[in-house]
Amino acid sequence: MTLQVERVDEVVTALRTVLADDQILTSRADRLNRSRVPAPFPVHRWAERMPDLAVLPTSTEQVAGVVRIANELRVPVVPRDGGTGLTDGAVPLRGGIVVDVKRMNQVKEIDLENRTATVGAGTSMLKLNEQLAVHGLIYPDDPASYPCSLVGGRIGTSGWSLIGSRYGHTRDLVLSFDHVLPTGEVLHVGDGVGQKISKSSSGYQLKHLFMGHQGTLGIATEATLKLYPKPEAELSPFWAFDDYDAAYRCVGALARAGVATFAGAVLFDEWKVAYLRRDDEAYIPQPRDVRALVCAVLYGYEDEVRVGGKRLFRIAREHGARYLGDEISEGDWAARHDRYATPLHGRTKDGQVIPMSWHCEDAAVSYTRVPAVSRAWHAIVADLRRQSDVFDDWGMFAYTSADTGVDYLTEIDVGIWEQQLDDRAWELWVRAKRDIAAAALAHDGSISACHGSCREGEVDLVPYELGRGFDVMLDVKRAVDPNNIMNPGKYLLDRAYRTEEAP
Ligand SMILES: Cc1cc2nc3c(=O)[nH]c(=O)nc-3n(C[C@H](O)[C@H](O)[C@H](O)COP(=O)(O)OP(=O)(O)OC[C@H]3O[C@@H](n4cnc5c(N)ncnc54)[C@H](O)[C@@H]3O)c2cc1C
């Protein structure tokens, strides 16, 4: 605990004015369950990130009441939803109150005429889509964490979607939301005075500001989302290549083709294919000469997907692709939500199998820079591996972010033997993370396309990425959260509260 026991008692007493007893959790197990996210962290230090208590509000009014009390008592508040974030956003660095919004999971309205759904921040996209399917509709925010990340966390991270090249990403799909400011006031964020406007030119565009802030500017409680017709057809051809360069040229050509049903393309590099062949029991075996893979995905009506698919097949053939058949094409794409963490093991340099957790470092990189960033990242992980058996290179994916193929979510997957992550190994990892971020920036990219960039190592370079914009970020933080209660310690935002420069 970071608060004295008496202070915790004082906070609990105050919270009882807005919450019932069963909405206030103080047991060690309840707190420990909310001290972690999947990103590996040294086991001997897990207790450092425990909140003092957690609360389970069920309405915007309750969230506002909790935050108002926390602001008055100057107690840190950390929003938490699915807890799947990979940049430690939902992990409390200063104790305080975790506001777990999972019980705010009601679908409040499905508006068939305006094609919107209004839902609580704790709503799962998977569960929402079960209800929408009855109406032939879909909410197409489709991260690899689709079964376990929730709408509020998607807003808190400004998430990236696997089919975003067709439907857009979280920032495009969330029309508006109710948001509790760090003072406990409630703000409606979005265009227009209602909930269902997708484009306005009136005033500052606050929607982007209040998304992707990792809980440092408040808590989203209820959101209105954009809906689409549920696609009649899905086509996800997988093609094999003898080398990475051919696969890279092909993915670029597919993404640039301008096919309207194109929802995304994925490039698997040689390390990724070798790793899957070596250690992923779920992977359908490939001929030995397959060195790199490309998958393209099309969504839409049967007839338009058929025509678009023909065009992409022709482009792939012109680039020397070999079609891998329907079984791997349909099976692998269908498994996109559960294949990430499944292997649960990696190898030491000598080939010994060891238990490992998955970690993914991501960046946004423009197409022409992807090969150079890939080479730099593999060299960083190879160096890490030379120094310690705690790390394994599980290869890279590059996914299109946009329908024109301009930029890619570029990710390197690193196996980490979390139980052996001692202080030295952690230091090596933090340094490697910083180098990985620096390589993305050296190639005019962004530290993250997907997860955010407030974890140790990468966060040091955020002021460099944003330049003068980082000072504006500090000014905004100070103005919106005068007492630094929202998720303190994240994104170097404590600098907003320095009264004088350190000597
Ligand atoms: C296997 C796996 C695959 C993944 N694949 C993807 C992917 O394809 N695309 C992608 O974008 N991400 C992916 N991620 C990362 C993660 O799922 C996303 O960042 C997701 O958006 C986090 O949602 P969550 O509900 O789990 O949020 P949490 O982890 O609970 O929170 C994330 C951040 O948002 C803040 N937050 C939570 N709730 C709120 C709220 N109501 N209001 C304001 N802030 C809030 C938290 O404080 C934290 O900073 C993956 C993670 C895993 C484990």
The ligand as an SDF file (V2000), in Angstrom:
LIG
                    3D

 53 58  0  0  0  0  0  0  0  0999 V2000
   -3.0210  -10.8140  -27.0370 C   0  0  0  0  0  0  0  0  0  0  0  0
   -3.1210   -9.3300  -27.2190 C   0  0  0  0  0  0  0  0  0  0  0  0
   -3.3070   -8.7970  -28.4800 C   0  0  0  0  0  0  0  0  0  0  0  0
   -3.4300   -7.4150  -28.6630 C   0  0  0  0  0  0  0  0  0  0  0  0
   -3.7020   -6.9150  -29.8960 N   0  0  0  0  0  0  0  0  0  0  0  0
   -3.9700   -5.5990  -30.0600 C   0  0  0  0  0  0  0  0  0  0  0  0
   -4.3680   -5.0720  -31.3250 C   0  0  0  0  0  0  0  0  0  0  0  0
   -4.4840   -5.7840  -32.3200 O   0  0  0  0  0  0  0  0  0  0  0  0
   -4.6570   -3.7490  -31.3960 N   0  0  0  0  0  0  0  0  0  0  0  0
   -4.5470   -2.9140  -30.3140 C   0  0  0  0  0  0  0  0  0  0  0  0
   -4.8440   -1.7250  -30.4150 O   0  0  0  0  0  0  0  0  0  0  0  0
   -4.1250   -3.3880  -29.1270 N   0  0  0  0  0  0  0  0  0  0  0  0
   -3.8650   -4.6980  -28.9690 C   0  0  0  0  0  0  0  0  0  0  0  0
   -3.4760   -5.1810  -27.7470 N   0  0  0  0  0  0  0  0  0  0  0  0
   -3.3130   -4.2520  -26.6180 C   0  0  0  0  0  0  0  0  0  0  0  0
   -4.6250   -3.9850  -25.8420 C   0  0  0  0  0  0  0  0  0  0  0  0
   -5.5500   -5.0140  -26.0320 O   0  0  0  0  0  0  0  0  0  0  0  0
   -5.2330   -2.6620  -26.2940 C   0  0  0  0  0  0  0  0  0  0  0  0
   -4.3520   -1.6350  -25.9280 O   0  0  0  0  0  0  0  0  0  0  0  0
   -6.6370   -2.3740  -25.7390 C   0  0  0  0  0  0  0  0  0  0  0  0
   -7.1300   -1.2080  -26.3590 O   0  0  0  0  0  0  0  0  0  0  0  0
   -6.6730   -2.2200  -24.2280 C   0  0  0  0  0  0  0  0  0  0  0  0
   -8.0190   -2.3270  -23.8250 O   0  0  0  0  0  0  0  0  0  0  0  0
   -8.3860   -2.7880  -22.3380 P   0  0  0  0  0  0  0  0  0  0  0  0
   -9.8670   -2.7400  -22.2350 O   0  0  0  0  0  0  0  0  0  0  0  0
   -7.7530   -4.0620  -21.9940 O   0  0  0  0  0  0  0  0  0  0  0  0
   -7.7680   -1.5820  -21.5230 O   0  0  0  0  0  0  0  0  0  0  0  0
   -6.8620   -1.5410  -20.2070 P   0  0  0  0  0  0  0  0  0  0  0  0
   -5.6280   -2.3470  -20.3890 O   0  0  0  0  0  0  0  0  0  0  0  0
   -7.6760   -1.8060  -19.0180 O   0  0  0  0  0  0  0  0  0  0  0  0
   -6.4640   -0.0040  -20.2190 O   0  0  0  0  0  0  0  0  0  0  0  0
   -5.6500    0.5260  -21.2290 C   0  0  0  0  0  0  0  0  0  0  0  0
   -5.3810    1.9990  -20.9530 C   0  0  0  0  0  0  0  0  0  0  0  0
   -6.5900    2.7500  -21.0620 O   0  0  0  0  0  0  0  0  0  0  0  0
   -6.9200    3.3560  -19.8050 C   0  0  0  0  0  0  0  0  0  0  0  0
   -8.3490    3.1650  -19.6430 N   0  0  0  0  0  0  0  0  0  0  0  0
   -9.0160    2.0140  -19.3510 C   0  0  0  0  0  0  0  0  0  0  0  0
  -10.3450    2.2450  -19.2880 N   0  0  0  0  0  0  0  0  0  0  0  0
  -10.5150    3.5680  -19.5420 C   0  0  0  0  0  0  0  0  0  0  0  0
  -11.6490    4.4050  -19.6290 C   0  0  0  0  0  0  0  0  0  0  0  0
  -12.8760    3.9370  -19.4240 N   0  0  0  0  0  0  0  0  0  0  0  0
  -11.4540    5.7160  -19.9150 N   0  0  0  0  0  0  0  0  0  0  0  0
  -10.2020    6.2190  -20.1150 C   0  0  0  0  0  0  0  0  0  0  0  0
   -9.0920    5.4560  -20.0330 N   0  0  0  0  0  0  0  0  0  0  0  0
   -9.2520    4.1560  -19.7740 C   0  0  0  0  0  0  0  0  0  0  0  0
   -6.0930    2.6240  -18.7470 C   0  0  0  0  0  0  0  0  0  0  0  0
   -5.7760    3.4620  -17.6670 O   0  0  0  0  0  0  0  0  0  0  0  0
   -4.8550    2.2620  -19.5540 C   0  0  0  0  0  0  0  0  0  0  0  0
   -3.9750    3.3510  -19.5900 O   0  0  0  0  0  0  0  0  0  0  0  0
   -3.3190   -6.5550  -27.5360 C   0  0  0  0  0  0  0  0  0  0  0  0
   -3.1010   -7.0860  -26.2650 C   0  0  0  0  0  0  0  0  0  0  0  0
   -3.0030   -8.4540  -26.1010 C   0  0  0  0  0  0  0  0  0  0  0  0
   -2.7890   -8.9930  -24.7280 C   0  0  0  0  0  0  0  0  0  0  0  0
  1  2  1  0
  2  3  1  0
  2 52  2  0
  3  4  2  0
  4  5  1  0
  4 50  1  0
  5  6  2  0
  6  7  1  0
  6 13  1  0
  7  8  2  0
  7  9  1  0
  9 10  1  0
 10 11  2  0
 10 12  1  0
 12 13  2  0
 13 14  1  0
 14 15  1  0
 14 50  1  0
 15 16  1  0
 16 17  1  0
 16 18  1  0
 18 19  1  0
 18 20  1  0
 20 21  1  0
 20 22  1  0
 22 23  1  0
 23 24  1  0
 24 25  2  0
 24 26  1  0
 24 27  1  0
 27 28  1  0
 28 29  2  0
 28 30  1  0
 28 31  1  0
 31 32  1  0
 32 33  1  0
 33 34  1  0
 33 48  1  0
 34 35  1  0
 35 36  1  0
 35 46  1  0
 36 37  1  0
 36 45  1  0
 37 38  2  0
 38 39  1  0
 39 40  1  0
 39 45  2  0
 40 41  1  0
 40 42  2  0
 42 43  1  0
 43 44  2  0
 44 45  1  0
 46 47  1  0
 46 48  1  0
 48 49  1  0
 50 51  2  0
 51 52  1  0
 52 53  1  0
M  END
$$$$
